């Protein structure tokens, strides 16, 4: 399992944008404050400037079904062909090695793009994102940074998935019922055996982050993954089970 904590995106623009829902809305912690393309535009290219230090990119609160990415070094120089250069010239490849994606469709939609390597320079990413044909592409959250890994990615016992229902179900003073449907989100309960350092890092994450949401990729023992933009439900707890390992338990609630 892993999460992106710091967002290293410095700016973002889009090839198609509804001015009432600009690309900057993707950079806050509120998935319902969405970027939206122009009506029925289902494919959008985002140009994203990312500071040094990036292993993963996340889109959440989206109806996207696929994404592809190309990275460029903004300081690289593209030379004309047919020019004869002196020996000893150091060439800079303008393309940054990034590729691959993991997609989890859900009512809130989330996508974790795993870069093929750590990019330790500032770079620009062109991310082409596709929604179903005829739909207007929307994205609530965009994150890019170094993903923190815990316990070799996989919780020892997988994870349990449930629901949190924010609907109003009340009884009035005269005994009649009042019900109003509101958001129903996913909730995850995890228990893992981690090395002491990883368990302590998870405890530190809660201490530093609290209930501010982050992007998570949870992977079960059979390598099935779920991607979710979520917050801690409560502080995690640990039990020292072995000399070099701790059992840690915690719960996440999806933020939409």
BELWO-V202383 format. One line per field, one symbol per residue. ss: DSSP state (@ for helix, = for strand, . for the rest). phi: phi as a letter, one per 20 degrees, with the letter a starting at -180 (. if undefined). burial: 1 if it has 16 or more other ideal C-beta (glycine too) atoms within 10 Angstrom, else 0. A space follows every 10 residues. Layout:
ss=???
phi=???
burial=???
This chain:
ss=.===....== ====...... ..@@@@@... ....==.... ..======== ...======= ...======= ==........ .......... ....==.... .===.....= =========. ..======== =......==. =====.===. @@@=....== =====..=== =.....==== ...======= =====@@@@@ @@@@@@@@@. ...======. ....====== ==....===. ....====== ====..
phi=.bbeeeeefd abccfbbfff cfffffeedc gfeefcffgm fdccdeddec fgobdbccdc mcefdbbccc dcefefdeef fneedffnfe edffeefcan bcdcebfdmb bdeeffbfed cfbddededd dggneefcbe cccbrefeec mmndfgdmbd dccddefecc dffenfdccc fcfcdeccdc cbecggffff ffffgffeem dffcedcdce femfdcdbeb cffbffcccf ecfdcceccb cccfdc
burial=1111001110 0101001100 1010111000 1001111000 1101010111 0001111111 1111101010 1110000000 0000000000 0000010100 1111000111 1110100010 0111101011 1000011111 1111111101 1001100110 0000000000 0000000000 0000111101 1111000110 0110100000 0011111111 0000011111 1100010100 0000111101 111111
